[in-house]
Amino acid sequence: MEKSYVFYQGEIVEEKDVNISFRCKAFNYGLGCFEGIRAYWDEESEQLYLFRLKEHYERLLQSCKALWINLSYTAEELCQFTLELLRKNNFKTTVYIRPVAFKGSNALFPTLYDDDNRMLIYCQPLHKLSEKEELRVAVSSWRRISDNMIPARTKPTGGYLNSALASLEVLQNGYDEAILLTNEGYVCEGPGENIFIFKNNQLITPPPSDNILEGITRKTIMELAGKELGIEVVERSITRTELYSAQEAFFSGTAMEVTSIVEIDNRKIGDGKPGEVCKKVKELFFGLTTGKNPKYSSYCTAVY
Ligand SMILES: Cc1ncc(COP(=O)(O)O)c(C=O)c1O
């Protein structure tokens, strides 16, 4: 088996040499935050491209600030470590990169007020998150954590218990993915992805004030829909029943990419097939992830 390398505490080391105690606060209390980044392999040019790399690390550093995890690295340094790590692993396929910043102390109580701040980056091949091109989804009875409970915009390690409970519920009920509502009952997002609906010629997505993670894929799609397709993009609260009358709906995220939603709570969305806007957005999105669209080539960082 090929060796697997990770970045840990300032160095690239073999994965098997990393030793993190089960006593550590990150494991016991979820005191950490993370990112999810993709690098797309382009067979034609035999090149691997990281997508919007610096923005992911800027978001991670913002998360760290909010959670009092004091890293000594800049976003530029973290980008550099990631490039070195991918080269060391010599990936020749599409890869998912997971940086995790966490409290490594073994002290018993869940306080963030300590200075054992650690940084780990690991990666693995990942093609499609879901085998399915179109999803049947349901609204979960679990409400999304709100900014004054666990700040969702920090990608908090512990906060993903909320996502996992929502996914569990809908998967057990035979659906492919969940939609979480805010505590006020507005549409928020999926367990690990943002949501869009298309209705009356507008592409609508919930605003940050509805406790969403401000997704980097979401931002890219808003830009593509507006600039390339001339569609009006609106950030506003969405009510549950508006989902049912949408002409189209889709998810966006680094892992989920752009995936069509064809059914919500057993109601067909539009004609129950992936919509035209979603198809166009998807095509534009995949047209730029491997540096082939000169207009957006700054979004891609070549690894080799
Ligand atoms: C809860 C949640 N919402 C949305 C997203 C989508 O964000 P991005 O497009 O930056 O991956 C993610 C994934 O990171 C997520 O975990």
The ligand as an SDF file (V2000), in Angstrom:
LIG
                    3D

 16 16  0  0  0  0  0  0  0  0999 V2000
  -23.3920   23.0850    6.5570 C   0  0  0  0  0  0  0  0  0  0  0  0
  -22.7630   23.3960    5.2370 C   0  0  0  0  0  0  0  0  0  0  0  0
  -23.3950   24.2420    4.4060 N   0  0  0  0  0  0  0  0  0  0  0  0
  -22.8990   24.5540    3.2070 C   0  0  0  0  0  0  0  0  0  0  0  0
  -21.7100   23.9930    2.7630 C   0  0  0  0  0  0  0  0  0  0  0  0
  -21.1880   24.3630    1.4070 C   0  0  0  0  0  0  0  0  0  0  0  0
  -20.0570   25.1880    1.5280 O   0  0  0  0  0  0  0  0  0  0  0  0
  -18.9170   25.1690    0.4080 P   0  0  0  0  0  0  0  0  0  0  0  0
  -19.5640   25.4310   -0.8780 O   0  0  0  0  0  0  0  0  0  0  0  0
  -17.9770   26.2210    0.8380 O   0  0  0  0  0  0  0  0  0  0  0  0
  -18.3200   23.7990    0.4630 O   0  0  0  0  0  0  0  0  0  0  0  0
  -21.0260   23.1030    3.5920 C   0  0  0  0  0  0  0  0  0  0  0  0
  -19.7710   22.5060    3.1610 C   0  0  0  0  0  0  0  0  0  0  0  0
  -18.7230   22.9220    3.5350 O   0  0  0  0  0  0  0  0  0  0  0  0
  -21.5570   22.8020    4.8590 C   0  0  0  0  0  0  0  0  0  0  0  0
  -20.9390   21.9510    5.6850 O   0  0  0  0  0  0  0  0  0  0  0  0
  1  2  1  0
  2  3  1  0
  2 15  2  0
  3  4  2  0
  4  5  1  0
  5  6  1  0
  5 12  2  0
  6  7  1  0
  7  8  1  0
  8  9  2  0
  8 10  1  0
  8 11  1  0
 12 13  1  0
 12 15  1  0
 13 14  2  0
 15 16  1  0
M  END
$$$$
